[in-house]
Amino acid sequence: MGKVRISLVKRTARKLLALYPDLFTDDFEHNKEVVKKVLITPSKKLRNQIAGYITHLVALEKKRRSQEQPA
């Protein structure tokens, strides 16, 4: 089974990716620092969840692009 994330995490992560697509990578530690600078979060746990979901989305996009290239 996959991880269950609250809609606040998903919505915020997608919005940050749309606003700052070039700031995020598939490295969690880097994304965590970027989220800390860009967004004021009420807790460390929430910040880490957002950074983790952004990392997941970036990795999926990277995988999707690599599968389209050879075709």
DSSP file (Angstrom, degrees, kcal/mol; ACC not computed):
  #  RESIDUE AA STRUCTURE BP1 BP2  ACC     N-H-->O    O-->H-N    N-H-->O    O-->H-N    TCO  KAPPA ALPHA  PHI   PSI    X-CA   Y-CA   Z-CA
    1    1 A M              0   0    0      0, 0.0     2,-0.1     0, 0.0     3,-0.1   0.000 360.0 360.0 360.0 151.2    0.0    0.0    0.0
    2    2 A G        -     0   0    0      1,-0.1     2,-0.2     0, 0.0     0, 0.0  -0.318 360.0 -81.0 -90.2 176.8    1.1    3.5   -0.6
    3    3 A K        -     0   0    0     -2,-0.1     2,-0.6     1,-0.0    -1,-0.1  -0.541  36.3-134.6 -78.9 143.6    1.3    6.4    1.8
    4    4 A V        -     0   0    0     -2,-0.2     2,-0.4    -3,-0.1    -1,-0.0  -0.887  25.4-172.0 -99.2 122.1   -1.9    8.4    2.5
    5    5 A R        -     0   0    0     -2,-0.6     2,-0.0    48,-0.0    -2,-0.0  -0.912  24.6-114.5-117.0 142.6   -1.3   12.1    2.4
    6    6 A I    >>  -     0   0    0     -2,-0.4     4,-1.7     1,-0.1     3,-0.6  -0.349  29.0-114.5 -71.2 155.7   -3.8   14.8    3.5
    7    7 A S  H 3> S+     0   0    0      1,-0.2     4,-3.0     2,-0.2     5,-0.3   0.786 113.4  64.1 -64.9 -27.4   -5.1   17.1    0.8
    8    8 A L  H 3> S+     0   0    0      2,-0.2     4,-2.3     1,-0.2    -1,-0.2   0.912 104.5  46.8 -60.5 -42.3   -3.4   20.1    2.3
    9    9 A V  H <> S+     0   0    0     -3,-0.6     4,-2.4     2,-0.2    -2,-0.2   0.936 115.7  44.7 -64.7 -47.6    0.0   18.5    1.6
   10   10 A K  H  X S+     0   0    0     -4,-1.7     4,-2.5     2,-0.2     5,-0.2   0.930 114.8  47.2 -64.2 -46.8   -0.9   17.6   -2.0
   11   11 A R  H  X S+     0   0    0     -4,-3.0     4,-2.0     1,-0.2    -1,-0.2   0.919 114.9  45.9 -62.2 -45.6   -2.5   20.9   -2.8
   12   12 A T  H  X S+     0   0    0     -4,-2.3     4,-2.5    -5,-0.3    -1,-0.2   0.904 112.6  50.3 -66.0 -42.4    0.4   22.9   -1.3
   13   13 A A  H  X S+     0   0    0     -4,-2.4     4,-2.4    -5,-0.2    -2,-0.2   0.924 111.5  47.5 -63.3 -45.0    3.1   20.7   -3.0
   14   14 A R  H  X S+     0   0    0     -4,-2.5     4,-1.9     2,-0.2    -1,-0.2   0.891 112.4  50.2 -64.0 -38.7    1.4   21.0   -6.5
   15   15 A K  H  X S+     0   0    0     -4,-2.0     4,-2.3    -5,-0.2    -2,-0.2   0.922 111.0  48.2 -66.5 -43.5    1.1   24.8   -6.0
   16   16 A L  H  X S+     0   0    0     -4,-2.5     4,-2.9     1,-0.2    -2,-0.2   0.896 111.2  51.0 -63.0 -39.8    4.7   25.2   -5.1
   17   17 A L  H  < S+     0   0    0     -4,-2.4    -1,-0.2     1,-0.2    -2,-0.2   0.869 111.1  48.5 -65.4 -35.6    5.8   23.0   -8.1
   18   18 A A  H  < S+     0   0    0     -4,-1.9    -2,-0.2    -5,-0.2    -1,-0.2   0.881 117.2  41.0 -71.0 -37.7    3.7   25.2  -10.4
   19   19 A L  H  < S+     0   0    0     -4,-2.3    -2,-0.2     1,-0.2    -3,-0.2   0.874 131.6  22.4 -77.7 -38.2    5.1   28.4   -9.0
   20   20 A Y    >X  +     0   0    0     -4,-2.9     3,-1.0    -5,-0.2     4,-0.7  -0.548  67.9 155.4-129.8  66.4    8.7   27.3   -8.7
   21   21 A P  T 34 S+     0   0    0      0, 0.0     3,-0.3     0, 0.0    -1,-0.1   0.807  75.3  51.2 -67.4 -28.2    9.3   24.4  -11.1
   22   22 A D  T 34 S+     0   0    0      1,-0.2    -5,-0.1    -5,-0.0    -2,-0.0   0.573  99.1  65.2 -87.1  -7.8   13.0   25.0  -11.4
   23   23 A L  T <4 S+     0   0    0     -3,-1.0     2,-0.3    -6,-0.1    -1,-0.2   0.759  89.9  74.8 -82.8 -25.3   13.8   25.1   -7.7
   24   24 A F     <  +     0   0    0     -4,-0.7     2,-0.2    -3,-0.3     7,-0.0  -0.661  53.6 174.6-100.1 146.0   12.9   21.5   -6.9
   25   25 A T        -     0   0    0      2,-0.3    33,-0.2    -2,-0.3    34,-0.2  -0.594  50.1 -91.5-126.9-170.8   14.8   18.3   -7.6
   26   26 A D  S    S+     0   0    0     -2,-0.2     2,-0.6    32,-0.2    29,-0.1   0.151  94.8 102.6 -93.6  20.9   14.4   14.6   -6.8
   27   27 A D     >  -     0   0    0      1,-0.2     4,-2.2     2,-0.0    -2,-0.3  -0.918  60.5-156.5-105.0 118.7   16.6   15.1   -3.6
   28   28 A F  H  > S+     0   0    0     -2,-0.6     4,-2.6     1,-0.2     5,-0.2   0.906  91.0  52.9 -61.7 -44.9   14.5   15.3   -0.4
   29   29 A E  H  > S+     0   0    0      1,-0.2     4,-1.7     2,-0.2    -1,-0.2   0.898 111.2  46.9 -61.1 -41.3   17.1   17.2    1.6
   30   30 A H  H  > S+     0   0    0      1,-0.2     4,-2.1     2,-0.2    -1,-0.2   0.934 113.1  48.7 -64.2 -46.2   17.4   19.9   -1.0
   31   31 A N  H  X S+     0   0    0     -4,-2.2     4,-2.7     1,-0.2    -2,-0.2   0.854 106.9  56.8 -63.5 -35.3   13.6   20.2   -1.4
   32   32 A K  H  X S+     0   0    0     -4,-2.6     4,-1.9     1,-0.2    -1,-0.2   0.911 108.5  46.3 -62.7 -42.5   13.2   20.4    2.4
   33   33 A E  H  X S+     0   0    0     -4,-1.7     4,-1.7     2,-0.2    -2,-0.2   0.884 112.3  50.5 -67.4 -38.9   15.5   23.5    2.5
   34   34 A V  H  X S+     0   0    0     -4,-2.1     4,-2.5     2,-0.2     5,-0.2   0.923 110.5  48.9 -65.5 -43.8   13.7   25.1   -0.4
   35   35 A V  H  X S+     0   0    0     -4,-2.7     4,-2.5     1,-0.2    -1,-0.2   0.890 108.7  54.6 -62.5 -38.7   10.3   24.6    1.2
   36   36 A K  H  < S+     0   0    0     -4,-1.9    -1,-0.2    -5,-0.2    -2,-0.2   0.881 113.9  41.0 -62.0 -37.7   11.7   26.0    4.5
   37   37 A K  H  < S+     0   0    0     -4,-1.7    -2,-0.2     1,-0.1    -1,-0.2   0.852 121.9  39.1 -78.1 -35.6   12.8   29.2    2.6
   38   38 A V  H  < S+     0   0    0     -4,-2.5     2,-0.4    -5,-0.1    -2,-0.2   0.800 117.0  40.9 -86.9 -31.0    9.7   29.6    0.4
   39   39 A L     <  -     0   0    0     -4,-2.5     2,-0.7    -5,-0.2    -1,-0.1  -0.926  66.1-137.5-129.1 141.5    6.9   28.6    2.8
   40   40 A I        -     0   0    0     -2,-0.4    -4,-0.1    -3,-0.0    -3,-0.1  -0.880  30.9-172.5 -95.9 112.7    6.1   29.3    6.4
   41   41 A T        -     0   0    0     -2,-0.7     3,-0.0    -5,-0.1    -2,-0.0  -0.833  28.7-135.9-108.3 145.8    4.8   26.0    7.9
   42   42 A P  S    S+     0   0    0      0, 0.0     2,-0.3     0, 0.0    -1,-0.1   0.708  86.9  21.6 -71.7 -18.5    3.4   25.6   11.4
   43   43 A S     >  -     0   0    0      1,-0.1     4,-1.8    -3,-0.0     5,-0.1  -0.985  68.6-124.7-148.7 158.0    5.4   22.4   12.0
   44   44 A K  H  > S+     0   0    0     -2,-0.3     4,-2.5     2,-0.2     5,-0.2   0.863 111.0  57.7 -67.5 -37.1    8.5   20.5   10.9
   45   45 A K  H  > S+     0   0    0      2,-0.2     4,-2.2     1,-0.2    -1,-0.2   0.917 106.7  47.2 -61.7 -44.8    6.4   17.4   10.2
   46   46 A L  H  > S+     0   0    0      2,-0.2     4,-2.4     1,-0.2    -1,-0.2   0.916 111.4  51.3 -64.0 -43.6    4.1   19.3    7.7
   47   47 A R  H  X S+     0   0    0     -4,-1.8     4,-2.5     1,-0.2    -2,-0.2   0.920 111.2  48.0 -59.1 -44.1    7.2   20.8    6.0
   48   48 A N  H  X S+     0   0    0     -4,-2.5     4,-2.4     1,-0.2    -1,-0.2   0.866 109.8  52.3 -66.6 -36.0    8.8   17.4    5.6
   49   49 A Q  H  X S+     0   0    0     -4,-2.2     4,-2.2     2,-0.2    -1,-0.2   0.915 111.2  46.8 -65.4 -42.2    5.5   15.9    4.3
   50   50 A I  H  X S+     0   0    0     -4,-2.4     4,-2.3     2,-0.2    -2,-0.2   0.932 113.6  48.1 -64.2 -45.9    5.3   18.7    1.6
   51   51 A A  H  X S+     0   0    0     -4,-2.5     4,-2.3     1,-0.2    -2,-0.2   0.887 111.5  51.2 -62.6 -39.0    8.9   18.3    0.7
   52   52 A G  H  X S+     0   0    0     -4,-2.4     4,-2.1     2,-0.2    -1,-0.2   0.897 110.3  47.7 -65.5 -41.0    8.5   14.5    0.5
   53   53 A Y  H  X S+     0   0    0     -4,-2.2     4,-2.5     2,-0.2    -2,-0.2   0.884 110.8  51.4 -69.3 -37.3    5.5   14.7   -1.8
   54   54 A I  H  X S+     0   0    0     -4,-2.3     4,-2.6     2,-0.2     5,-0.2   0.922 109.5  50.9 -62.7 -42.8    7.3   17.3   -4.0
   55   55 A T  H  X S+     0   0    0     -4,-2.3     4,-2.3     1,-0.2    -2,-0.2   0.908 110.5  49.6 -59.4 -42.4   10.2   14.8   -4.3
   56   56 A H  H  X S+     0   0    0     -4,-2.1     4,-2.2     2,-0.2    -2,-0.2   0.922 111.8  47.4 -62.2 -46.0    7.8   12.1   -5.2
   57   57 A L  H  X S+     0   0    0     -4,-2.5     4,-2.3     2,-0.2    -2,-0.2   0.895 112.3  49.2 -65.2 -40.6    6.1   14.2   -7.9
   58   58 A V  H  X S+     0   0    0     -4,-2.6     4,-2.4   -33,-0.2    -1,-0.2   0.906 111.1  50.1 -65.9 -41.0    9.5   15.3   -9.4
   59   59 A A  H  X S+     0   0    0     -4,-2.3     4,-2.3    -5,-0.2    -2,-0.2   0.898 110.5  50.0 -64.5 -40.2   10.7   11.7   -9.5
   60   60 A L  H  X S+     0   0    0     -4,-2.2     4,-2.5     2,-0.2    -2,-0.2   0.917 111.6  48.2 -63.4 -42.7    7.5   10.6  -11.3
   61   61 A E  H  X S+     0   0    0     -4,-2.3     4,-2.4     2,-0.2    -2,-0.2   0.900 111.4  50.3 -64.4 -41.0    7.9   13.4  -13.8
   62   62 A K  H  X S+     0   0    0     -4,-2.4     4,-2.0     2,-0.2    -1,-0.2   0.907 111.9  47.8 -63.0 -42.4   11.5   12.5  -14.4
   63   63 A K  H  X S+     0   0    0     -4,-2.3     4,-1.6     2,-0.2    -2,-0.2   0.901 110.9  51.3 -65.1 -41.4   10.6    8.8  -14.9
   64   64 A R  H  X S+     0   0    0     -4,-2.5     4,-1.3     1,-0.2    -2,-0.2   0.907 110.4  48.7 -63.7 -41.9    7.8    9.7  -17.3
   65   65 A R  H  X S+     0   0    0     -4,-2.4     4,-1.5     1,-0.2    -1,-0.2   0.889 108.8  53.0 -65.0 -39.5   10.1   11.9  -19.4
   66   66 A S  H  < S+     0   0    0     -4,-2.0    -1,-0.2     1,-0.2    -2,-0.2   0.825 108.3  51.0 -67.6 -30.1   12.8    9.2  -19.6
   67   67 A Q  H  < S+     0   0    0     -4,-1.6     4,-0.4     1,-0.2    -1,-0.2   0.782 109.9  50.1 -76.2 -26.6   10.2    6.7  -20.8
   68   68 A E  H >< S+     0   0    0     -4,-1.3     3,-0.5    -3,-0.2    -2,-0.2   0.785  96.6  72.3 -80.0 -27.4    9.1    9.1  -23.6
   69   69 A Q  T 3< S+     0   0    0     -4,-1.5    -2,-0.2     1,-0.2    -1,-0.1   0.912  92.9  49.4 -58.0 -52.5   12.6    9.8  -24.9
   70   70 A P  T 3         0   0    0      0, 0.0    -1,-0.2     0, 0.0    -2,-0.1   0.765 360.0 360.0 -63.4 -23.5   13.4    6.5  -26.6
   71   71 A A    <         0   0    0     -3,-0.5    -2,-0.1    -4,-0.4    -3,-0.1   0.483 360.0 360.0 -70.0 360.0   10.2    6.4  -28.6
